[in-house]
Amino acid sequence: MSFSTTLYRISVDLFRELESGSIIPNRWVSVAKEFVTFEDSTDAIIFILKRRNAFVAYDVEEIFSPKESIGSISDEEFQKLVETSNYKEIDRIIASTFYFLTPDKVIALNSFLRTFDDSELKSLYDSDALNSNNIYPALWSPGEDPDKGYSLSQLRVDFQALKGIFENASIGKDYILAFSG
């Protein structure tokens, strides 16, 4: 089973529509400015970013798991819906919950990501450390074979995509929405 996270870059105006509930769920996907999907690599990227001592000002886990949201409910409220088998309401809440990074957080995280280059990624990549720390899926391989998944080559591609969407969102003063599953 695969784990993926998709980051969507959206304008302030589209964010306001989401916030007000005036946009049909999932319609916003087609009008997002950009999106990037990360297959099985988010935990590895976060692990590598945390290994960098210079990054202390922001929570790097927010890159893929933002703390701020629209439409979310408490764990207790969600549990009550599960206990009462109110699946229609659960589906409605899931479809209307959005986790996001504000333009200010995007700019701050982009400032950090811009300073992180390929040589640093290569020096911090350690397949043994990823595997021994159970970084999903614990199948990371040494080396740079571009035909192998779960390798430095895959992380290079994903890291460049991450830097790209943050750079573009920073320039546009856009929001980033994150969806994982």
Phi and psi restraints in degrees (value plus and minus 20) as a CYANA .aco file:
   2 SER   PHI    -119.3   -79.3
   2 SER   PSI     130.3   170.3
   3 PHE   PHI    -138.6   -98.6
   3 PHE   PSI     108.2   148.2
   4 SER   PHI    -153.4  -113.4
   4 SER   PSI     134.4   174.4
   5 THR   PHI    -150.7  -110.7
   5 THR   PSI     114.2   154.2
   6 THR   PHI    -135.7   -95.7
   6 THR   PSI     110.5   150.5
   7 LEU   PHI    -124.8   -84.8
   7 LEU   PSI     110.5   150.5
   8 TYR   PHI    -134.8   -94.8
   8 TYR   PSI     113.0   153.0
   9 ARG   PHI    -117.7   -77.7
   9 ARG   PSI     101.1   141.1
  10 ILE   PHI    -150.7  -110.7
  10 ILE   PSI     133.1   173.1
  11 SER   PHI     -92.6   -52.6
  11 SER   PSI     143.5   183.5
  12 VAL   PHI     -80.4   -40.4
  12 VAL   PSI     -61.7   -21.7
  13 ASP   PHI     -81.6   -41.6
  13 ASP   PSI     -63.8   -23.8
  14 LEU   PHI     -85.9   -45.9
  14 LEU   PSI     -58.1   -18.1
  15 PHE   PHI     -80.2   -40.2
  15 PHE   PSI     -62.9   -22.9
  16 ARG   PHI     -81.6   -41.6
  16 ARG   PSI     -57.8   -17.8
  17 GLU   PHI     -84.3   -44.3
  17 GLU   PSI     -62.3   -22.3
  18 LEU   PHI     -82.7   -42.7
  18 LEU   PSI     -64.9   -24.9
  19 GLU   PHI     -81.1   -41.1
  19 GLU   PSI     -58.2   -18.2
  20 SER   PHI    -103.2   -63.2
  20 SER   PSI     -31.6     8.4
  21 GLY   PHI      58.4    98.4
  21 GLY   PSI      -4.8    35.2
  22 SER   PHI    -108.5   -68.5
  22 SER   PSI     -18.9    21.1
  23 ILE   PHI    -131.8   -91.8
  23 ILE   PSI     119.3   159.3
  24 ILE   PHI     -86.0   -46.0
  24 ILE   PSI     112.2   152.2
  25 PRO   PHI     -70.4   -30.4
  25 PRO   PSI     118.4   158.4
  26 ASN   PHI      54.4    94.4
  26 ASN   PSI     -33.6     6.4
  27 ARG   PHI     -85.5   -45.5
  27 ARG   PSI     -52.7   -12.7
  28 TRP   PHI     -83.4   -43.4
  28 TRP   PSI     -45.9    -5.9
  29 VAL   PHI     -78.5   -38.5
  29 VAL   PSI     -61.2   -21.2
  30 SER   PHI     -92.6   -52.6
  30 SER   PSI     -36.7     3.3
  31 VAL   PHI    -131.0   -91.0
  31 VAL   PSI     -12.5    27.5
  32 ALA   PHI     -82.9   -42.9
  32 ALA   PSI     125.5   165.5
  33 LYS   PHI     -89.3   -49.3
  33 LYS   PSI     -50.8   -10.8
  34 GLU   PHI    -188.5  -148.5
  34 GLU   PSI     134.5   174.5
  35 PHE   PHI    -169.4  -129.4
  35 PHE   PSI     134.2   174.2
  36 VAL   PHI    -158.8  -118.8
  36 VAL   PSI     113.6   153.6
  37 THR   PHI    -129.9   -89.9
  37 THR   PSI     114.0   154.0
  38 PHE   PHI    -132.0   -92.0
  38 PHE   PSI      96.7   136.7
  39 GLU   PHI    -116.1   -76.1
  39 GLU   PSI      92.6   132.6
  40 ASP   PHI      43.1    83.1
  40 ASP   PSI      -7.6    32.4
  41 SER   PHI    -135.3   -95.3
  41 SER   PSI     -26.4    13.6
  42 THR   PHI     -81.8   -41.8
  42 THR   PSI     -63.9   -23.9
  43 ASP   PHI     -84.3   -44.3
  43 ASP   PSI     -57.2   -17.2
  44 ALA   PHI     -86.7   -46.7
  44 ALA   PSI     -61.5   -21.5
  45 ILE   PHI     -82.3   -42.3
  45 ILE   PSI     -66.2   -26.2
  46 ILE   PHI     -82.4   -42.4
  46 ILE   PSI     -63.0   -23.0
  47 PHE   PHI     -77.1   -37.1
  47 PHE   PSI     -65.2   -25.2
  48 ILE   PHI     -88.1   -48.1
  48 ILE   PSI     -62.4   -22.4
  49 LEU   PHI     -82.5   -42.5
  49 LEU   PSI     -57.2   -17.2
  50 LYS   PHI     -89.3   -49.3
  50 LYS   PSI     -44.3    -4.3
  51 ARG   PHI     -91.0   -51.0
  51 ARG   PSI     -37.1     2.9
  52 ARG   PHI    -101.2   -61.2
  52 ARG   PSI      97.2   137.2
  53 ASN   PHI     -85.4   -45.4
  53 ASN   PSI     -48.8    -8.8
  54 ALA   PHI     -90.5   -50.5
  54 ALA   PSI     -34.8     5.2
  55 PHE   PHI    -115.7   -75.7
  55 PHE   PSI      79.7   119.7
  56 VAL   PHI    -147.5  -107.5
  56 VAL   PSI     -35.0     5.0
  57 ALA   PHI     -98.2   -58.2
  57 ALA   PSI     -42.4    -2.4
  58 TYR   PHI    -155.5  -115.5
  58 TYR   PSI     137.1   177.1
  59 ASP   PHI    -105.8   -65.8
  59 ASP   PSI      86.0   126.0
  60 VAL   PHI     -84.5   -44.5
  60 VAL   PSI     -43.5    -3.5
  61 GLU   PHI     -82.6   -42.6
  61 GLU   PSI     -42.4    -2.4
  62 GLU   PHI     -87.5   -47.5
  62 GLU   PSI     -37.0     3.0
  63 ILE   PHI     -75.7   -35.7
  63 ILE   PSI     -65.6   -25.6
  64 PHE   PHI    -126.8   -86.8
  64 PHE   PSI     -33.1     6.9
  65 SER   PHI    -155.5  -115.5
  65 SER   PSI      51.9    91.9
  66 PRO   PHI     -79.6   -39.6
  66 PRO   PSI     129.2   169.2
  67 LYS   PHI    -104.2   -64.2
  67 LYS   PSI     -51.5   -11.5
  68 GLU   PHI    -101.2   -61.2
  68 GLU   PSI     124.4   164.4
  69 SER   PHI    -170.3  -130.3
  69 SER   PSI     142.6   182.6
  70 ILE   PHI    -136.8   -96.8
  70 ILE   PSI     112.7   152.7
  71 GLY   PHI      65.7   105.7
  71 GLY   PSI     -21.3    18.7
  72 SER   PHI     -98.4   -58.4
  72 SER   PSI     138.7   178.7
  73 ILE   PHI    -145.3  -105.3
  73 ILE   PSI     146.8   186.8
  74 SER   PHI     -90.5   -50.5
  74 SER   PSI     139.9   179.9
  75 ASP   PHI     -79.3   -39.3
  75 ASP   PSI     -57.5   -17.5
  76 GLU   PHI     -84.7   -44.7
  76 GLU   PSI     -64.2   -24.2
  77 GLU   PHI     -83.6   -43.6
  77 GLU   PSI     -60.9   -20.9
  78 PHE   PHI     -83.8   -43.8
  78 PHE   PSI     -62.3   -22.3
  79 GLN   PHI     -81.4   -41.4
  79 GLN   PSI     -58.5   -18.5
  80 LYS   PHI     -82.6   -42.6
  80 LYS   PSI     -60.6   -20.6
  81 LEU   PHI     -84.1   -44.1
  81 LEU   PSI     -60.1   -20.1
  82 VAL   PHI     -84.3   -44.3
  82 VAL   PSI     -66.2   -26.2
  83 GLU   PHI     -82.4   -42.4
  83 GLU   PSI     -52.0   -12.0
  84 THR   PHI    -113.7   -73.7
  84 THR   PSI     -13.9    26.1
  85 SER   PHI      35.2    75.2
  85 SER   PSI      17.0    57.0
  86 ASN   PHI    -107.2   -67.2
  86 ASN   PSI      48.5    88.5
  87 TYR   PHI     -89.2   -49.2
  87 TYR   PSI     -48.6    -8.6
  88 LYS   PHI     -84.0   -44.0
  88 LYS   PSI     -62.9   -22.9
  89 GLU   PHI     -89.8   -49.8
  89 GLU   PSI     -57.7   -17.7
  90 ILE   PHI     -80.5   -40.5
  90 ILE   PSI     -65.7   -25.7
  91 ASP   PHI     -81.9   -41.9
  91 ASP   PSI     -61.2   -21.2
  92 ARG   PHI     -83.1   -43.1
  92 ARG   PSI     -63.8   -23.8
  93 ILE   PHI     -85.2   -45.2
  93 ILE   PSI     -65.4   -25.4
  94 ILE   PHI     -80.0   -40.0
  94 ILE   PSI     -61.7   -21.7
  95 ALA   PHI     -89.9   -49.9
  95 ALA   PSI     -41.4    -1.4
  96 SER   PHI    -132.7   -92.7
  96 SER   PSI      -6.2    33.8
  97 THR   PHI    -122.1   -82.1
  97 THR   PSI     109.2   149.2
  98 PHE   PHI    -150.6  -110.6
  98 PHE   PSI     105.8   145.8
  99 TYR   PHI    -119.1   -79.1
  99 TYR   PSI     112.8   152.8
 100 PHE   PHI    -163.2  -123.2
 100 PHE   PSI     140.7   180.7
 101 LEU   PHI    -131.1   -91.1
 101 LEU   PSI     111.2   151.2
 102 THR   PHI     -91.4   -51.4
 102 THR   PSI     140.3   180.3
 103 PRO   PHI     -74.9   -34.9
 103 PRO   PSI     -56.9   -16.9
 104 ASP   PHI     -83.9   -43.9
 104 ASP   PSI     -62.8   -22.8
 105 LYS   PHI     -87.6   -47.6
 105 LYS   PSI     -58.1   -18.1
 106 VAL   PHI     -79.8   -39.8
 106 VAL   PSI     -65.8   -25.8
 107 ILE   PHI     -82.7   -42.7
 107 ILE   PSI     -64.2   -24.2
 108 ALA   PHI     -84.3   -44.3
 108 ALA   PSI     -66.1   -26.1
 109 LEU   PHI     -86.9   -46.9
 109 LEU   PSI     -56.7   -16.7
 110 ASN   PHI     -82.1   -42.1
 110 ASN   PSI     -59.9   -19.9
 111 SER   PHI     -77.4   -37.4
 111 SER   PSI     -60.8   -20.8
 112 PHE   PHI     -89.8   -49.8
 112 PHE   PSI     -68.9   -28.9
 113 LEU   PHI     -80.6   -40.6
 113 LEU   PSI     -54.5   -14.5
 114 ARG   PHI     -82.5   -42.5
 114 ARG   PSI     -48.4    -8.4
 115 THR   PHI    -103.6   -63.6
 115 THR   PSI     -27.2    12.8
 116 PHE   PHI    -116.1   -76.1
 116 PHE   PSI      89.4   129.4
 117 ASP   PHI    -124.5   -84.5
 117 ASP   PSI     156.7   196.7
 118 ASP   PHI     -81.6   -41.6
 118 ASP   PSI     -57.9   -17.9
 119 SER   PHI     -86.9   -46.9
 119 SER   PSI     -54.7   -14.7
 120 GLU   PHI     -89.9   -49.9
 120 GLU   PSI     -60.3   -20.3
 121 LEU   PHI     -77.8   -37.8
 121 LEU   PSI     -66.3   -26.3
 122 LYS   PHI     -82.4   -42.4
 122 LYS   PSI     -61.3   -21.3
 123 SER   PHI     -90.6   -50.6
 123 SER   PSI     -48.4    -8.4
 124 LEU   PHI    -111.7   -71.7
 124 LEU   PSI     -33.1     6.9
 125 TYR   PHI     -91.6   -51.6
 125 TYR   PSI     106.5   146.5
 126 ASP   PHI    -165.3  -125.3
 126 ASP   PSI      80.7   120.7
 127 SER   PHI     -80.7   -40.7
 127 SER   PSI     -56.9   -16.9
 128 ASP   PHI     -83.0   -43.0
 128 ASP   PSI     -62.5   -22.5
 129 ALA   PHI     -85.8   -45.8
 129 ALA   PSI     -61.4   -21.4
 130 LEU   PHI     -81.0   -41.0
 130 LEU   PSI     -67.3   -27.3
 131 ASN   PHI     -87.0   -47.0
 131 ASN   PSI     -63.8   -23.8
 132 SER   PHI     -90.0   -50.0
 132 SER   PSI     -41.2    -1.2
 133 ASN   PHI    -115.6   -75.6
 133 ASN   PSI      -6.8    33.2
 134 ASN   PHI      36.5    76.5
 134 ASN   PSI      18.6    58.6
 135 ILE   PHI     -94.5   -54.5
 135 ILE   PSI     102.9   142.9
 136 TYR   PHI     -69.3   -29.3
 136 TYR   PSI     111.8   151.8
 137 PRO   PHI    -119.1   -79.1
 137 PRO   PSI       3.3    43.3
 138 ALA   PHI      40.4    80.4
 138 ALA   PSI      16.6    56.6
 139 LEU   PHI    -146.5  -106.5
 139 LEU   PSI       3.8    43.8
 140 TRP   PHI     -89.6   -49.6
 140 TRP   PSI     118.3   158.3
 141 SER   PHI    -133.6   -93.6
 141 SER   PSI     129.2   169.2
 142 PRO   PHI     -92.4   -52.4
 142 PRO   PSI     144.7   184.7
 143 GLY   PHI      67.5   107.5
 143 GLY   PSI    -195.6  -155.6
 144 GLU   PHI    -146.1  -106.1
 144 GLU   PSI       8.8    48.8
 145 ASP   PHI     -81.2   -41.2
 145 ASP   PSI      92.9   132.9
 146 PRO   PHI     -86.6   -46.6
 146 PRO   PSI     -36.0     4.0
 147 ASP   PHI    -108.6   -68.6
 147 ASP   PSI     -25.1    14.9
 148 LYS   PHI    -121.2   -81.2
 148 LYS   PSI     114.1   154.1
 149 GLY   PHI     -98.1   -58.1
 149 GLY   PSI     145.8   185.8
 150 TYR   PHI      36.3    76.3
 150 TYR   PSI      34.3    74.3
 151 SER   PHI    -161.5  -121.5
 151 SER   PSI     154.6   194.6
 152 LEU   PHI     -79.1   -39.1
 152 LEU   PSI     -55.1   -15.1
 153 SER   PHI     -80.6   -40.6
 153 SER   PSI     -65.4   -25.4
 154 GLN   PHI     -82.6   -42.6
 154 GLN   PSI     -63.4   -23.4
 155 LEU   PHI     -85.4   -45.4
 155 LEU   PSI     -54.8   -14.8
 156 ARG   PHI     -80.1   -40.1
 156 ARG   PSI     -68.1   -28.1
 157 VAL   PHI     -81.4   -41.4
 157 VAL   PSI     -68.1   -28.1
 158 ASP   PHI     -87.0   -47.0
 158 ASP   PSI     -57.9   -17.9
 159 PHE   PHI     -86.3   -46.3
 159 PHE   PSI     -59.7   -19.7
 160 GLN   PHI     -84.3   -44.3
 160 GLN   PSI     -59.1   -19.1
 161 ALA   PHI     -84.2   -44.2
 161 ALA   PSI     -60.6   -20.6
 162 LEU   PHI     -82.6   -42.6
 162 LEU   PSI     -68.1   -28.1
 163 LYS   PHI     -81.1   -41.1
 163 LYS   PSI     -58.2   -18.2
 164 GLY   PHI     -84.0   -44.0
 164 GLY   PSI     -67.3   -27.3
 165 ILE   PHI     -88.6   -48.6
 165 ILE   PSI     -55.5   -15.5
 166 PHE   PHI     -89.3   -49.3
 166 PHE   PSI     -59.0   -19.0
 167 GLU   PHI     -82.7   -42.7
 167 GLU   PSI     -67.7   -27.7
 168 ASN   PHI     -84.3   -44.3
 168 ASN   PSI     -61.4   -21.4
 169 ALA   PHI     -87.6   -47.6
 169 ALA   PSI     -55.4   -15.4
 170 SER   PHI     -85.3   -45.3
 170 SER   PSI     -66.2   -26.2
 171 ILE   PHI     -80.6   -40.6
 171 ILE   PSI     -63.7   -23.7
 172 GLY   PHI    -103.1   -63.1
 172 GLY   PSI     -22.5    17.5
 173 LYS   PHI      32.6    72.6
 173 LYS   PSI      26.7    66.7
 174 ASP   PHI    -117.5   -77.5
 174 ASP   PSI     145.7   185.7
 175 TYR   PHI    -108.2   -68.2
 175 TYR   PSI     137.3   177.3
 176 ILE   PHI    -142.4  -102.4
 176 ILE   PSI     106.7   146.7
 177 LEU   PHI    -121.3   -81.3
 177 LEU   PSI     124.1   164.1
 178 ALA   PHI    -144.7  -104.7
 178 ALA   PSI     112.4   152.4
 179 PHE   PHI    -150.6  -110.6
 179 PHE   PSI     107.5   147.5
 180 SER   PHI    -143.0  -103.0
 180 SER   PSI     131.7   171.7
